[in-house]
């Protein structure tokens, strides 16, 4: 189960973007146009997908690393430091940059009918 403080902070970020909805019952995530762009793992670690420029800036500014899931690096995702996740006002601009980046990607075709 995802830690409640991390889940609450993640949910707060999402609530600031009416065009984004929280998905996933046990592993919360967000996606737009078929592209996942944020993820909260079961330990409360958050991965955030950013453009190359924003990702480089984030990695340097917050002295963090590329997000890993199941032992594999997710190359466009940064690991959001726990103290930053819990400071949603400070993280919100980067979450917004992630949403804007995803909107620039070509939508993936849906499999649902």
Number of C-alpha atoms within 10 A of each C-alpha: 11 16 13 10 12 21 22 14 18 23 16 15 20 19 13 12 13 7 9 14 13 15 13 10 8 11 15 19 22 19 16 16 14 15 15 15 20 22 25 22 19 15 11 20 20 25 23 25 27 26 16 13 8 16 22 13 13 18 15 11 9 13 11 13 17 19 21 17 12 6 7 9 13 16 13 15 23 25 22 23 16 12 11 15 23 18 12 18 13 12 18 18 12 18 21 15 17 20 23 13 16 20 13 10 12 10 12 10 8 8 6 4 3
